[in-house]
Amino acid sequence: MEPMPLTRVVILHGYTAHPGKHWFSWLRDELAPSGVVTEVPALPDTEHPEAGAWTDAAVAAIGALDPGTAVVGHSLGTITAVRALGRALAEQPEARLGALALVAPFVDPVPIYPELDPFTAGLPVLPALAAHIDRRLVIRSDADPEVPIELSAPVVAGLSAEELVVPGAGHFCESDGVTTLPALRDWLAVRA
């Protein structure tokens, strides 16, 4: 069966970020000519994120799951995507998501950010989540100063995801010089 083309992408930003940072606007502009609507919701209180509030906001932004939708998460947005999709699938157990791409992901505590530990509690079972997602990708750098790269391995394994390593990308932030992410655009464009 031929995969359904993507019509919508929801990007979930990370800790202390906002919709105008990093590569989010660039990706929206790159996908627009293909007719893909890209949304980057502002998640609440980004300087002091609360797991429940971020999950609620992400569930609302993602809405009804369908094969024409992709969810992209960056950093804290990756675990927020996992949490939100787990809740969405509990409410829509027959639904399918077209694609999930997680950039600098984690599902285990990040040592330098203990304040984010509540995000790692009560997560959905990753293989059960993966069963409802047509395509899954993890993008990580070869050295990440924020989220240790070894924290991506359980995400890759749990989701049976493709893994792409971008050398020298750090944490995929403007401060690392990353304002574009062609590898992600190209992966999404396969379905756009």
C-alpha positions in Angstrom: 0.0 0.0 0.0 1.4 3.4 -1.0 1.8 5.8 1.9 -0.5 8.8 2.0 1.2 12.1 1.2 1.8 14.4 4.1 -0.5 17.4 4.3 0.4 18.7 7.8 3.4 18.8 10.1 3.3 19.8 13.8 6.7 20.8 15.3 7.1 20.7 19.1 9.9 23.0 20.3 12.1 22.3 23.3 13.0 23.8 26.7 13.5 27.6 26.6 12.7 27.7 22.9 9.8 29.2 21.0 8.3 28.8 17.5 10.6 31.3 15.9 13.9 29.7 17.0 16.4 27.3 15.4 15.3 25.7 12.2 11.5 25.6 12.7 10.5 28.5 10.4 13.0 27.3 7.8 11.4 23.9 7.7 7.9 25.4 7.5 9.0 27.5 4.5 10.7 24.6 2.8 7.6 22.4 3.1 5.0 25.1 2.1 5.6 24.8 -1.7 4.5 21.1 -1.5 1.2 22.2 0.1 2.2 21.0 3.6 0.8 23.1 6.4 3.4 23.3 9.2 2.4 24.5 12.7 4.8 25.3 15.5 2.6 25.9 18.6 4.1 27.9 21.5 4.2 25.5 24.4 3.4 27.1 27.8 5.9 28.6 30.2 9.0 27.5 28.2 11.4 28.7 30.9 9.7 26.5 33.5 7.9 23.7 31.6 5.4 21.5 33.3 4.9 18.0 31.9 1.1 18.0 32.1 0.7 21.4 30.6 3.1 20.7 27.7 1.4 17.4 27.0 -2.1 19.1 27.1 -0.9 21.7 24.6 0.8 19.2 22.3 -2.3 17.0 22.3 -4.4 20.0 21.4 -2.0 21.1 18.6 -1.8 17.6 17.1 -5.5 17.0 17.2 -6.9 14.0 15.3 -4.2 11.6 14.2 -4.2 10.7 10.5 -1.7 9.2 8.0 -1.3 12.7 6.4 0.1 14.2 9.5 3.7 14.2 10.8 4.9 15.2 14.3 8.4 16.6 14.7 9.9 17.1 18.1 13.1 18.8 19.1 14.8 18.1 22.5 12.1 18.5 25.2 9.6 18.5 22.4 10.6 14.9 21.6 9.5 13.4 24.9 6.5 15.8 24.8 5.6 14.3 21.4 5.8 10.7 22.9 3.6 11.7 25.8 1.1 13.5 23.6 0.9 10.6 21.1 0.4 8.1 23.8 -2.6 10.1 25.1 -4.0 10.7 21.6 -3.8 7.0 20.8 -5.5 6.1 24.1 -8.4 8.3 22.9 -8.1 7.3 19.2 -7.0 3.6 19.4 -7.6 2.8 15.7 -5.7 5.9 14.5 -2.5 6.1 12.5 0.1 8.8 12.3 2.0 9.3 9.0 5.4 10.1 10.5 7.3 10.9 13.7 10.7 12.6 13.6 12.5 13.2 16.8 15.6 15.5 16.9 18.0 15.2 19.9 15.5 12.9 21.7 15.4 11.3 25.1 13.0 9.3 27.2 15.3 8.9 30.2 16.3 11.7 32.6 18.9 14.1 31.3 21.6 14.5 33.9 22.1 18.3 33.6 18.4 19.0 33.7 16.8 17.3 36.7 14.0 19.8 36.6 12.8 17.9 33.5 12.6 14.5 35.2 8.8 14.7 35.5 8.6 14.5 31.7 10.2 11.0 31.8 7.6 9.5 34.2 4.5 7.6 33.0 5.6 7.3 29.4 3.7 5.2 26.9 5.3 1.9 25.8 7.4 2.9 22.7 6.8 -0.3 20.6 3.0 0.0 21.1 3.3 3.7 20.0 5.4 2.7 17.0 2.8 0.2 15.8 0.5 3.2 15.0 3.1 5.3 13.2 4.0 4.6 9.5 7.5 6.1 9.5 9.8 6.9 12.4 13.1 8.8 12.5 15.6 9.8 15.1 18.1 12.5 14.3 21.0 13.1 16.6 24.4 14.7 16.4 27.7 13.0 17.0 28.3 15.1 20.1 25.4 16.9 22.0 26.3 19.3 24.8 22.7 19.2 26.2 21.3 15.7 25.8 23.9 13.0 25.8 23.8 11.1 22.5 23.6 7.8 24.3 20.1 8.8 25.4 18.9 8.5 21.9 19.5 4.7 21.7 16.5 3.7 23.8 14.3 5.9 21.6 15.7 4.4 18.4 15.2 0.8 19.7 11.8 1.4 21.3 10.3 3.0 18.2 12.2 0.8 15.7 13.2 4.1 14.1 15.6 5.0 11.4 18.6 6.8 12.9 20.4 9.6 11.2 23.6 11.2 12.7 24.4 14.8 11.7 28.1 15.4 12.5 28.8 18.7 14.3 25.2 19.6 14.8 25.5 19.9 18.6 22.0 20.2 20.0 20.5 21.4 16.7 20.2 25.0 18.0 20.9 28.4 16.5 23.7 28.6 19.0 25.3 25.5 17.4 25.0 27.2 14.0 22.0 25.0 13.0 19.3 27.1 11.3 18.5 24.6 8.6 18.0 20.8 8.7 18.0 19.5 5.2 18.1 15.9 6.2 14.8 16.3 8.1 13.2 18.2 5.2 14.3 15.5 2.7 13.0 12.7 4.9 9.6 14.4 5.3 9.5 15.3 1.6 9.5 11.6 0.6 5.8 11.8 1.8 5.0 15.5 1.1 
